[in-house]
C-alpha cells in the first residue's frame, strides 16, 4: 500500500520536549523551582531532547516503512511482531547506547547509577505510547467512511459512452474513474476493498469484491484469487506460478511502476480461476 501521511512533525517535536523535561524531573518534581535555576538542568534536558528526537524520528520512519510492507489490517500478526522489535525494542536499545555515552561524559557508569531502575522503564513506556499513537492514527486514516454514497451508480453511463464509470467520494472530492481504462485491479486489504488505478493511486470503496466482479465482468474484469479482481486489458499474459496449480500475471510495461511496491502474491491466479483467466487470451 502507499505510505500514509501522518503530518505530525510539530507533534513529535512537542512530545520530545515534554518527555525530555519529564524524564529529567522524574522523581524530583518537588525540586522543579530549584532545577530551573541550575545550568545542569538545561544541559540534561538538552541531552534528553536530542535523544528523544532521534527516537521519535526512528519510530516515525520505521512505522512508515512497515505501513507499506506489513499492513495492520491485512497482516496484523506479522505487523505486531515487527512493530514490537523495530518500533519498541530497537529504539530502547538505541536510547541505552545514547545515554551510556552521556553518562560516560559526566563520569558516571550507566549500570551503577539509577538509570535502569528509574528512567529506563519510563522511556520504554513513552516509546510504547508513541507506537500506540501510530497504530490508532493508522486505523483512523484507513477507516472506510461512506466513500461511495448510496446515490452513486457504479455503472453510470454518460450519453454516447457505454463505458462503465465508478464514482468515488474521497477526501471531499468526487473521483470519476472510467473502469476499463483507469483501473488496474480491485483488491481486499483486511476489511477494506480498494481500487488501484493505472497511476498507482489507491481508493477505498464500500463495495464487495463479489459485487464488483459481477458488475464489471463485461468490462474484462475477472477474479484471479480470493483477494483480487484484475483488469485483463492491462496484462500481456501469464507464466507458471511458483506454487503448484497456479499461474502468475504479467502486466504491460507501462504499468510496472504502479505495481512495483505490491506483493507479487496479489497477482497469483489460483487453480479455480485459471480456466476463466486463460479464456480471455485464447478468445482474443
Helices and strands as residue ranges (DSSP letters): H 9-25, G 29-31, H 32-35, H 39-69, H 76-82, I 83-89, H 90-105, I 115-119, H 120-141, E 165-170, E 173-178, H 179-182, E 183-189, E 192-197, E 202-205, H 209-215, G 217-219, E 221-225, E 228-231, G 232-234, E 235-240, E 247-251, G 253-255, H 256-259, G 264-267, E 268-269, H 271-283
